[in-house]
Amino acid sequence: MTNTPQCPKCGGDNTYFDGSLNVCPDCGHEFNAGEESSDANDIARDSNGAELCDGDAVTVIKDLKVKGSSMVIKRGTKVKSIRLTDNPEEVDCKIDGSSIVLKTCFLKK
């Protein structure tokens, strides 16, 4: 039995080789096994889909409890000068002098 890769789009295990490309019947995505997914997944986007860049100012859209602390980041908090990380779903920033990593799904530009 041959090992087929997972679909990079939906993560499904139900892929098969179609002679030249791997195909995912669940989402219909066709891909080469050796290629990295270079779709728009490498771009950091906020909760509304706007592209984020280094140095942007963003606003928190939900009260966030900080793990390992009693600190709460309130909704509406303005965060200036964010820094992008290797993970497009996270940004690095400073709030009240503390360096914190925030998920982009809780931010808006």
Buried (B, 14 or more C-beta within 10 A) or exposed (E): EEEBBEBBBEEBEEBEEEEEEBBBEBEEBEBEEEEEEEEEEEEBBBBEEBEBEEEBEBBBBEEBEEEEEEEEBEEEBEBEEBEBEEEBEBBBBEBEEEEBEBEBEBBBB
